[in-house]
């Protein structure tokens, strides 16, 4: 009987030790889960920075460069962050920095080739820099690739506008 008690006692100690150490044992599943949690947390933080930058610009509550700085931080951490690139492009166009807008919207279209907003801004930016042929090519390519687009009329109207106002002439 003493032998059985000792075996049970040792088994209990080993089981307790195993349970105590279990969370500390690295496993592929735990590592993957931790990585996913970190990625989601990072994405949330990046999205929050983009939202804050957008608020700053729309409300005019703080200097615009503070918003641009937040967006640059996001793109530095995640160069393929769609909304950060989009907002940087949008703000570039708003401030008349069309060359920078072109770079940003080309990046957005690398990430999301069907982004109609980026198509519009890219075409406008090309036209404003005098590259009307590129503006029209961007629009025509979009129209060919997306004949059932819900913004087909708007894109077609933009094409007509650019053809009537080449090179940004008003």
Steps between C-alpha positions, in 0.01 A plus 500: 500500500782739574639436154163589338476824699850598395422426133179707518682779682786504246247484213314796649820698540605424142154586366493823703846593375401426141188715531699777665760497222257449208448867417876550506574223252536649157292333235433584138133559578579738785757685290256530209224622728728756662615621157139536383406694813799731451411552133137580585610738774743666262236527227256654747762748613586588140133539409452722805789721384342532155165588658667761721683652203175518307331672796781753527467596134120504490457694823799728453557457873877467478769572242460289182863389516418319823251291303751442222755389760257243640430366152870479421553300820234255387651461152846460650375212714275353229585624148190324364250659737226587253325782685821672613627509142159616377479782754856612427411512131176682570674760714770540235235580239322737740824692544583503128788253532384290207829315446484367855135417445590298191751294701249433776211408275716272289589323825133478598422342162781247550324397821142532371482521118122559505510802730290749304591789729867446430425481126327839515772667702774346286335622178451848646861510619634391162287761327608774741866422429436522127499125437151495354580192289583306817183626667287377212689167486435441872128567454468291184679209662266517799193518275618196300577298811181601683213536252243448778656737752247683719693823433513453123312825432727703729815359342361563151415860598852548635639378168282751314611779734868418450458486124335845510762634744832342410797573715289641780371799302176640637 
